């Protein structure tokens, strides 16, 4: 191993420049260069790395020790503001209480089925583990049992990180819920083997990709910065950033913001729910069917919400400004311009449906009855299909399919054009060769051997084959292998996009199309293929993200590996049981109008997609001559867009085109069920904090920005749990039916044409009894 202080071990600095220009805009560089009354280190923070090489050392006005200090910090102010640049290798990491607390949180009831869901993975466990760990350190006896010390001393930040990483094993995918809701298939508990295979194969892929997605400083993973800020705030760690002088301490600031967020959410979340769904124009004209200003089944152009959970439903809020800009442009163009044009011109018979909906329809404007076209063995009956109805989806749903098509080709093309050199260079580098301070500090810990990942992959591969051969999945082994090939192909380019922008391009649509053409009419096989093809990649990126969190917080890789694997096995098993409990004990669970918000939006979208490509098949939806055939041209749009932007960027290298990214196609991927009331406030908050405040009040931004995000997210998440278990679930939900809580503020937003009977919404062109719409033959 090369000496970490040896200059020969450090790669050429121009690698920094490309990555940095993908994170910060020129105006942000100006803001950091011209900060008043700050050290020379921060004054240089916005400059490119070429500017920090020998030419600058020739300037007699610059002190060489400034460069030494900069070498001991991350080159990115986002990282410096949230991550400590020190490490204590003697600090305890894996202790008895780490495993006990971590595994308890790994099995906590998920709010994945609620809308809006709690979108910050593990934030509640991260916050509440702190007092639990401190209490364990204070009151657990200092005994040693079978060589294990129950209380090794004070609760450390590394223990805290490992506990939270155990919660990083996300909720099991929606396949089991979809089979129960849409196909009346309730399998026994043995289906957990499929869940384990999809989750852990993804971890093995993530381990292979870690040198591309974890070690490079340019792979920032913005969501982890919020977690780091919260860890360092709770444990009073030193920050490398400059915002440490004067004003409230980060700890006190976090406490005030957390309490404000917690108590405020009782209003939009329980007492005055219209504050959350603040589509005020529809309250004036509740029976208007234009679907433009309404929230549930419209475009949400009233764009007002007082609910932080609605804003963060889209994605982590404090992203780089250019990431917000890409997503905001995408939303305005595709959903505020193109969608209304297509809808009101009745393209795809859109005016016979709500403009935005998560479900599918038949030609009587009823929810599509999939059982009417399935045989006893759950394969499609084409004769019954032609006697029943073609399948229709809302205009926003159709556009979301088109954008998904475009994002797939755009991601590959963008990665090739912009990152091909970086991928090639990283393939020849090891972790200790990375130049930033965090990589150098982590180089002292032994890495996870490659054969660990190989054994994990092979064992889960065999388990996957057993699963599809033993149970009636109708899925051949070659389809299983093909799904894994797709996941391997996309994990690095999509991971790079997510690591920089926090936006993940999903493989759900491309896997649907491939298996839909290859094995039409086999819904169970198609769901399994999508799960192995899509969720395997998603779990790989979850694994990489957690390893980056450990990289920032200096957690040895091997304990991180075992915490992820063991927690996933336990959490996946328990969450299937939790899901079964929710179906049994929560009234109308996954129904469109479930009174506590457990409407399972992702399950509904997944179920609709399963009907489109798993039952009917893409040949009857997207092939030439079919209603939605024009959407396939989005593949060409996605492939051409990066080439166009890259060509212009080479001609005009300092233009805004350098920030055009596949996020422009993928940033609106949560529509439906999300609408403008989610996206527009999200973009507005991002602009204020990531441009205005960062540019004009950089010291405040450095000190408080990510602490504020962590506090707001934590307050909302804890309040949601308190509301459900203290006010909604007890007494069969009767606490929330008092006269005080059934007032106008909790009913006005569900009245009228927007909400509609059974949550269906009212279309512009309503049908007379017995009337149909759509093509005469199909």
CORWO-V158052 format. One record per residue. N is the residue number from 0. PHI is phi in whole degrees, -180 to 180 (999 if undefined). PSI is psi in whole degrees, -180 to 180 (999 if undefined). Layout:
n->(N & N)
phi->(PHI & PHI)
psi->(PSI & PSI)
This chain:
n->(0 & 1 & 2 & 3 & 4 & 5 & 6 & 7 & 8 & 9 & 10 & 11 & 12 & 13 & 14 & 15 & 16 & 17 & 18 & 19 & 20 & 21 & 22 & 23 & 24 & 25 & 26 & 27 & 28 & 29 & 30 & 31 & 32 & 33 & 34 & 35 & 36 & 37 & 38 & 39 & 40 & 41 & 42 & 43 & 44 & 45 & 46 & 47 & 48 & 49 & 50 & 51 & 52 & 53 & 54 & 55 & 56 & 57 & 58 & 59 & 60 & 61 & 62 & 63 & 64 & 65 & 66 & 67 & 68 & 69 & 70 & 71 & 72 & 73 & 74 & 75 & 76 & 77 & 78 & 79 & 80 & 81 & 82 & 83 & 84 & 85 & 86 & 87 & 88 & 89 & 90 & 91 & 92 & 93 & 94 & 95 & 96 & 97 & 98 & 99 & 100 & 101 & 102 & 103 & 104 & 105 & 106 & 107 & 108 & 109 & 110 & 111 & 112 & 113 & 114 & 115 & 116 & 117 & 118 & 119 & 120 & 121 & 122 & 123 & 124 & 125 & 126 & 127 & 128 & 129 & 130 & 131 & 132 & 133 & 134 & 135 & 136 & 137 & 138 & 139 & 140 & 141 & 142 & 143 & 144 & 145 & 146 & 147 & 148 & 149 & 150 & 151 & 152 & 153 & 154 & 155 & 156 & 157 & 158 & 159 & 160 & 161 & 162 & 163 & 164 & 165 & 166 & 167 & 168 & 169 & 170 & 171 & 172 & 173 & 174 & 175 & 176 & 177 & 178 & 179 & 180 & 181 & 182 & 183 & 184 & 185 & 186 & 187 & 188 & 189 & 190 & 191 & 192 & 193 & 194 & 195 & 196 & 197 & 198 & 199 & 200 & 201 & 202 & 203 & 204 & 205 & 206 & 207 & 208 & 209 & 210 & 211 & 212 & 213 & 214 & 215 & 216 & 217 & 218 & 219 & 220 & 221 & 222 & 223 & 224 & 225 & 226 & 227 & 228 & 229 & 230 & 231 & 232 & 233 & 234 & 235 & 236 & 237 & 238 & 239 & 240 & 241 & 242 & 243 & 244 & 245 & 246 & 247 & 248 & 249 & 250 & 251 & 252 & 253 & 254 & 255 & 256 & 257 & 258 & 259 & 260 & 261 & 262 & 263 & 264 & 265 & 266 & 267 & 268 & 269 & 270 & 271 & 272 & 273 & 274 & 275 & 276 & 277 & 278 & 279 & 280 & 281 & 282 & 283 & 284 & 285 & 286 & 287 & 288 & 289 & 290 & 291 & 292 & 293 & 294 & 295 & 296 & 297 & 298 & 299 & 300 & 301 & 302 & 303 & 304 & 305 & 306 & 307 & 308 & 309 & 310 & 311 & 312 & 313 & 314 & 315 & 316 & 317 & 318 & 319 & 320 & 321 & 322 & 323 & 324 & 325 & 326 & 327 & 328 & 329 & 330 & 331 & 332 & 333 & 334 & 335 & 336 & 337 & 338 & 339 & 340 & 341 & 342 & 343 & 344 & 345 & 346 & 347 & 348 & 349 & 350 & 351 & 352 & 353 & 354 & 355 & 356 & 357 & 358 & 359 & 360 & 361 & 362 & 363 & 364 & 365 & 366 & 367 & 368 & 369 & 370 & 371 & 372 & 373 & 374 & 375 & 376 & 377 & 378 & 379 & 380 & 381 & 382 & 383 & 384 & 385 & 386 & 387 & 388 & 389 & 390 & 391 & 392 & 393 & 394 & 395 & 396 & 397 & 398 & 399 & 400 & 401 & 402 & 403 & 404 & 405 & 406 & 407 & 408 & 409 & 410 & 411 & 412 & 413 & 414 & 415 & 416 & 417 & 418 & 419 & 420 & 421 & 422 & 423 & 424 & 425 & 426 & 427 & 428 & 429 & 430 & 431 & 432 & 433 & 434 & 435 & 436 & 437 & 438 & 439 & 440 & 441 & 442 & 443 & 444 & 445 & 446 & 447 & 448 & 449 & 450 & 451 & 452 & 453 & 454 & 455 & 456 & 457 & 458 & 459 & 460 & 461 & 462 & 463 & 464 & 465 & 466 & 467 & 468 & 469 & 470 & 471 & 472 & 473 & 474 & 475 & 476 & 477 & 478 & 479 & 480 & 481 & 482 & 483 & 484 & 485 & 486 & 487 & 488 & 489 & 490 & 491 & 492 & 493 & 494 & 495 & 496 & 497 & 498 & 499 & 500 & 501 & 502 & 503 & 504 & 505 & 506 & 507 & 508 & 509 & 510 & 511 & 512 & 513 & 514 & 515 & 516 & 517 & 518 & 519 & 520 & 521 & 522 & 523 & 524 & 525 & 526 & 527 & 528 & 529 & 530 & 531 & 532 & 533 & 534 & 535 & 536 & 537 & 538 & 539 & 540 & 541 & 542 & 543 & 544 & 545 & 546 & 547 & 548 & 549 & 550 & 551 & 552 & 553 & 554 & 555 & 556 & 557 & 558 & 559 & 560 & 561 & 562 & 563 & 564 & 565 & 566 & 567 & 568 & 569 & 570 & 571 & 572 & 573 & 574 & 575 & 576 & 577 & 578 & 579 & 580 & 581 & 582 & 583 & 584 & 585 & 586 & 587 & 588 & 589 & 590 & 591 & 592 & 593 & 594 & 595 & 596 & 597 & 598 & 599 & 600 & 601 & 602 & 603 & 604 & 605 & 606 & 607 & 608 & 609 & 610 & 611 & 612 & 613 & 614 & 615 & 616 & 617 & 618 & 619 & 620 & 621 & 622 & 623 & 624 & 625 & 626 & 627 & 628 & 629 & 630 & 631 & 632 & 633 & 634 & 635 & 636 & 637 & 638 & 639 & 640 & 641 & 642 & 643 & 644 & 645 & 646 & 647 & 648 & 649 & 650 & 651 & 652 & 653 & 654 & 655 & 656 & 657 & 658 & 659 & 660 & 661 & 662 & 663 & 664 & 665 & 666 & 667 & 668 & 669 & 670 & 671 & 672 & 673 & 674 & 675 & 676 & 677 & 678 & 679 & 680 & 681 & 682 & 683 & 684 & 685 & 686 & 687 & 688 & 689 & 690 & 691 & 692 & 693 & 694 & 695 & 696 & 697 & 698 & 699 & 700 & 701 & 702 & 703 & 704 & 705 & 706 & 707 & 708 & 709 & 710 & 711 & 712 & 713 & 714 & 715 & 716 & 717 & 718 & 719 & 720 & 721 & 722 & 723 & 724 & 725 & 726 & 727 & 728 & 729 & 730 & 731 & 732 & 733 & 734 & 735 & 736 & 737 & 738 & 739 & 740 & 741 & 742 & 743 & 744 & 745 & 746 & 747 & 748 & 749 & 750 & 751 & 752 & 753 & 754 & 755 & 756 & 757 & 758 & 759 & 760 & 761 & 762 & 763 & 764 & 765 & 766 & 767 & 768 & 769 & 770 & 771 & 772 & 773 & 774 & 775 & 776 & 777)
phi->(999 & -71 & -64 & -70 & -94 & -80 & -61 & -69 & -83 & -97 & -70 & -60 & -69 & -56 & -57 & -59 & -62 & -60 & -66 & -65 & -68 & -85 & -110 & -119 & -91 & -58 & -69 & -69 & -64 & -62 & -65 & -82 & -70 & -110 & -65 & -79 & 58 & -118 & -69 & -62 & -62 & -72 & -64 & -98 & -62 & -88 & -84 & -70 & -72 & -62 & -70 & -100 & -91 & -51 & -59 & -73 & -69 & -77 & -80 & -69 & -82 & -104 & -86 & -62 & -67 & -61 & -73 & -63 & -65 & -63 & -66 & -95 & -132 & -69 & -75 & -112 & -62 & -59 & -72 & -62 & -77 & -128 & -120 & -75 & -103 & -129 & -151 & -118 & -67 & -88 & -67 & -61 & -121 & -98 & -122 & -60 & -71 & -60 & -71 & -65 & -67 & -62 & -72 & -63 & -73 & -66 & -107 & -64 & -62 & -79 & -105 & -63 & -89 & -88 & -132 & -70 & -80 & -79 & -95 & -94 & -62 & 76 & -66 & -69 & -61 & -62 & -73 & -80 & -67 & -64 & -65 & -65 & -64 & -64 & -66 & -63 & -66 & -86 & -119 & -72 & -63 & -86 & -100 & -120 & -121 & 53 & 81 & -106 & -87 & -69 & -134 & -80 & 128 & -58 & -72 & -101 & -67 & -70 & -60 & -61 & -64 & -66 & -62 & -68 & -63 & -65 & -81 & -64 & -70 & -67 & -60 & -58 & -65 & -79 & -57 & -63 & -65 & -64 & -61 & -77 & -78 & -98 & -122 & 53 & -109 & -114 & -83 & -75 & -70 & -67 & -66 & -63 & -65 & -65 & -61 & -61 & -62 & -66 & -71 & -82 & -62 & -61 & -64 & -65 & -67 & -61 & -64 & -68 & -85 & -64 & -68 & -90 & -110 & -113 & -68 & -63 & -59 & -69 & -85 & -81 & 56 & -55 & -62 & -68 & -67 & -64 & -63 & -63 & -61 & -69 & -57 & -68 & -69 & -66 & -104 & 55 & -80 & -80 & -98 & -79 & -72 & -93 & -82 & -119 & -110 & 74 & 76 & -64 & -70 & -61 & -62 & -68 & -61 & -60 & -61 & -63 & -67 & -63 & -63 & -62 & -65 & -62 & -74 & -66 & -66 & -61 & -74 & -70 & -91 & -151 & -80 & -137 & -70 & -64 & -65 & -80 & -102 & -88 & -88 & -65 & -66 & -70 & -72 & -75 & -124 & -67 & -98 & -71 & -107 & -68 & 64 & -95 & -93 & -75 & -98 & -66 & -126 & -125 & -93 & 63 & -73 & -74 & 47 & -122 & -149 & -113 & -117 & -61 & -68 & -67 & -68 & -85 & -62 & -65 & -177 & -48 & -78 & -88 & -92 & -55 & -59 & -68 & -68 & -58 & -64 & -60 & -66 & -65 & -62 & -59 & -64 & -63 & -72 & -81 & -113 & -99 & -114 & -67 & -62 & -61 & -61 & -66 & -68 & -79 & -94 & 61 & -64 & 59 & 58 & -65 & -71 & -88 & -133 & -61 & -67 & -137 & -158 & -90 & -104 & -116 & -133 & -97 & -79 & -102 & 62 & -109 & -59 & -66 & -91 & -68 & -65 & -72 & -121 & -106 & -84 & -65 & -97 & 62 & -115 & -76 & -102 & -62 & -65 & -65 & -62 & -70 & -84 & -95 & -172 & -69 & -100 & -124 & -130 & -66 & -64 & -67 & -64 & -64 & -63 & -64 & -65 & -60 & -67 & -65 & -58 & -66 & -66 & -65 & -72 & -65 & -64 & -64 & -67 & -64 & -63 & -67 & -72 & -101 & -122 & -62 & -69 & -65 & -62 & -66 & -66 & -65 & -66 & -107 & -116 & -107 & -61 & -68 & -88 & -76 & -86 & -84 & -63 & -69 & -66 & -67 & -68 & -76 & -67 & -79 & -96 & -66 & -80 & -72 & -62 & -62 & -70 & -62 & -65 & -64 & -64 & -61 & -64 & -64 & -66 & -74 & -64 & -64 & -62 & -65 & -63 & -60 & -62 & -78 & -88 & -82 & -94 & -76 & -91 & 61 & -116 & -75 & -65 & -63 & -69 & -61 & -64 & -62 & -61 & -69 & -62 & -62 & -62 & -62 & -65 & -97 & -64 & -77 & -63 & -69 & -64 & -65 & -61 & -68 & -65 & -95 & -112 & 66 & -110 & -104 & -84 & -81 & -97 & -62 & -73 & -65 & -68 & -61 & -66 & -61 & -74 & -65 & -77 & -77 & -132 & -67 & 79 & -123 & -63 & -68 & -61 & -67 & -66 & -65 & -63 & -64 & -65 & -71 & -76 & -91 & -70 & -58 & -67 & -62 & -69 & -61 & -74 & -62 & -61 & -63 & -63 & -67 & -66 & -68 & -60 & -64 & -62 & -66 & -95 & 63 & -92 & -55 & -62 & -68 & -60 & -62 & -59 & -68 & -64 & -67 & -66 & -67 & -63 & -67 & -61 & -70 & -65 & -61 & -66 & -68 & -66 & -65 & -67 & -63 & -61 & -63 & -64 & -66 & -62 & -84 & -108 & -100 & -63 & 58 & -60 & 71 & -82 & -59 & -115 & -56 & -67 & -100 & 92 & -85 & -95 & 53 & -61 & -68 & -65 & -67 & -64 & -63 & -66 & -62 & -63 & -65 & -70 & -63 & -110 & -96 & -98 & -74 & 93 & -64 & -62 & -92 & -115 & -120 & -73 & -58 & 97 & -89 & -58 & -102 & -58 & -58 & -67 & -68 & -71 & -65 & -59 & -68 & -60 & -64 & -73 & -81 & -59 & -63 & -64 & -63 & -66 & -66 & -65 & -66 & -67 & -68 & -79 & -126 & -66 & -102 & -86 & -68 & -64 & -65 & -101 & -72 & -144 & -56 & -56 & -64 & -98 & -98 & -64 & -107 & -68 & -94 & -101 & -71 & -89 & -65 & -137 & -62 & -68 & -93 & -79 & -69 & -61 & -61 & -65 & -65 & -63 & -62 & -64 & -64 & -83 & -92 & -124 & -65 & -70 & -62 & -75 & -100 & -135 & -62 & -63 & -63 & -60 & -63 & -81 & -117 & -57 & -78 & -65 & -62 & -61 & -63 & -67 & -65 & -63 & -66 & -61 & -65 & -62 & -66 & -65 & -60 & -66 & -63 & -61 & -68 & -81 & -101 & -123 & -107 & -75 & -63 & 54 & 56 & 80 & -78 & -62 & -86 & -111 & -70 & -61 & -64 & -100 & -106 & -87 & -53 & -66 & -109 & -128 & -64 & -79 & -109 & -95 & 98 & -72 & -66 & -76 & 71 & -66 & 55 & 73 & -86 & 80 & -113 & -78 & -67 & -101 & -77 & -93 & -75 & -54 & 84 & -82 & -126 & -135 & 101 & -67 & -78 & -133 & -156)
psi->(134 & 149 & 134 & -18 & -2 & 126 & -27 & -18 & -8 & 125 & 169 & 139 & -24 & -21 & -37 & -41 & -46 & -46 & -40 & -39 & -17 & -5 & -40 & 147 & 162 & -37 & -29 & -34 & -41 & -39 & -36 & -28 & -30 & 24 & 131 & 147 & 33 & 165 & 163 & -27 & -51 & -30 & -25 & -1 & -30 & -3 & 156 & 162 & -27 & -34 & -16 & 8 & -160 & -33 & -37 & -28 & -17 & -11 & 117 & -15 & -7 & 133 & 129 & -29 & -21 & -39 & -33 & -42 & -42 & -33 & -22 & 16 & 162 & 147 & -2 & 124 & -30 & -43 & -43 & -31 & -12 & -16 & 132 & 142 & 31 & 166 & 144 & 98 & -14 & -6 & 133 & 141 & -64 & 104 & 173 & -43 & -26 & -48 & -40 & -52 & -42 & -44 & -30 & -43 & -27 & -21 & 14 & 149 & 125 & 148 & 31 & -29 & -4 & 155 & 127 & 141 & 164 & 108 & -9 & 105 & 124 & 5 & -35 & -46 & -38 & -42 & -47 & -18 & -24 & -55 & -32 & -45 & -40 & -39 & -40 & -40 & -30 & -33 & -18 & 134 & 149 & 63 & 159 & 118 & 121 & 39 & 3 & 126 & 119 & -34 & 94 & 0 & -155 & 147 & 122 & 161 & -31 & -38 & -43 & -43 & -44 & -35 & -47 & -36 & -28 & -27 & -10 & -14 & 103 & 171 & 144 & 147 & 168 & 3 & -48 & -43 & -40 & -43 & -33 & -41 & -43 & -27 & 7 & 37 & 113 & 100 & 159 & -179 & -8 & -14 & -9 & -23 & -36 & -44 & -46 & -42 & -46 & -38 & -48 & -28 & -38 & -37 & -40 & -38 & -42 & -35 & -38 & -36 & -1 & -31 & -21 & -33 & -14 & -52 & -42 & 134 & -30 & -19 & 88 & -38 & 76 & -35 & -31 & -23 & -33 & -45 & -42 & -42 & -40 & -44 & -50 & -31 & -47 & -34 & 8 & 47 & 156 & 135 & 148 & -14 & 174 & -14 & 60 & 6 & 126 & 169 & -172 & 147 & 158 & -37 & -48 & -38 & -45 & -45 & -47 & -45 & -39 & -48 & -41 & -44 & -42 & -51 & -34 & -36 & -17 & -28 & -63 & -21 & -16 & -51 & -43 & 74 & -17 & -21 & -27 & -47 & 67 & 58 & 74 & -28 & -36 & -19 & -31 & -43 & 76 & -22 & 8 & 132 & 19 & -22 & 18 & -46 & -14 & 165 & -56 & -45 & 23 & -162 & -4 & 36 & -1 & -20 & 31 & 133 & 147 & 25 & 112 & -30 & -31 & -39 & -44 & 1 & -33 & -56 & 172 & 131 & -47 & 72 & 169 & 144 & -37 & -27 & -43 & -42 & -42 & -49 & -40 & -43 & -43 & -44 & -48 & -45 & -50 & -30 & -24 & -15 & -63 & -44 & -50 & -36 & -48 & -38 & -50 & -8 & 6 & 30 & 137 & 27 & 34 & -31 & -10 & 2 & 165 & 153 & -27 & 126 & 150 & -12 & 179 & 161 & 154 & -176 & 5 & 7 & 35 & 159 & 139 & 126 & 93 & -28 & -20 & -15 & 11 & 145 & -179 & -28 & 22 & 40 & 156 & 139 & 102 & -35 & -43 & -37 & -46 & -23 & -19 & -83 & 149 & 167 & 137 & 148 & 160 & 164 & -41 & -36 & -42 & -44 & -37 & -34 & -45 & -43 & -34 & -42 & -46 & -38 & -31 & -53 & -34 & -38 & -47 & -44 & -41 & -44 & -39 & -45 & -40 & -26 & 7 & -39 & -41 & -41 & -43 & -43 & -44 & -28 & -17 & 8 & 152 & 173 & -40 & -12 & -3 & 143 & -15 & 167 & -36 & -40 & -38 & -39 & -35 & -17 & -13 & -16 & 140 & 139 & 165 & 125 & 147 & -31 & -22 & -46 & -37 & -44 & -42 & -44 & -48 & -41 & -41 & -28 & -45 & -42 & -37 & -42 & -43 & -41 & -46 & -19 & -35 & -43 & 155 & 71 & -15 & 26 & 120 & 161 & -35 & -31 & -37 & -46 & -42 & -40 & -41 & -35 & -41 & -45 & -43 & -40 & -38 & -12 & -38 & -51 & -41 & -36 & -38 & -42 & -45 & -39 & -27 & -38 & -12 & 18 & 124 & 128 & 118 & 147 & 12 & -42 & -45 & -37 & -37 & -46 & -45 & -51 & -27 & -38 & -35 & -40 & 69 & 146 & 17 & 84 & -38 & -44 & -39 & -38 & -40 & -41 & -44 & -39 & -45 & -35 & -40 & -54 & -29 & -45 & -42 & -41 & -34 & -41 & -33 & -44 & -46 & -40 & -44 & -36 & -33 & -38 & -45 & -34 & -45 & -39 & 6 & 47 & 128 & 137 & -35 & -47 & -35 & -43 & -51 & -35 & -39 & -48 & -50 & -43 & -36 & -42 & -47 & -46 & -42 & -40 & -47 & -38 & -29 & -39 & -39 & -42 & -43 & -38 & -41 & -40 & -34 & -36 & -17 & 117 & 135 & 33 & 130 & 13 & 152 & -29 & 31 & 127 & -23 & 9 & 2 & 68 & -1 & 60 & -41 & -37 & -39 & -43 & -44 & -40 & -41 & -43 & -36 & -34 & -41 & -51 & -15 & -32 & -63 & -42 & 148 & -24 & -35 & 1 & -42 & -4 & 165 & 132 & -13 & 164 & -42 & 22 & -39 & -20 & -24 & -19 & -12 & -25 & -44 & -39 & -45 & -36 & -35 & -32 & -49 & -35 & -43 & -48 & -40 & -40 & -46 & -35 & -34 & -31 & -36 & 78 & -20 & 12 & 173 & -12 & -21 & -17 & 1 & 132 & 157 & -13 & -25 & -25 & -31 & -16 & -20 & 28 & -11 & 10 & 127 & 164 & -12 & 155 & -168 & -28 & -16 & -45 & -42 & -49 & -35 & -47 & -38 & -45 & -42 & -41 & -42 & -48 & -37 & -8 & -60 & -56 & -41 & -38 & -39 & -25 & 61 & -38 & -44 & -44 & -43 & -39 & -39 & -15 & -55 & -25 & -42 & -45 & -45 & -40 & -45 & -45 & -43 & -43 & -44 & -45 & -45 & -39 & -38 & -43 & -42 & -45 & -45 & -51 & -21 & -28 & -23 & -45 & -41 & 155 & 37 & 33 & 9 & -13 & -37 & 12 & 15 & 164 & -30 & -37 & -1 & 35 & -180 & -41 & -16 & 5 & -22 & -34 & -9 & 9 & 149 & -166 & -26 & -48 & -50 & 171 & 130 & 29 & 17 & -24 & 162 & 122 & 168 & -46 & 93 & 147 & 144 & 158 & 129 & -8 & 150 & 168 & 171 & -175 & 157 & -27 & 154 & 999)
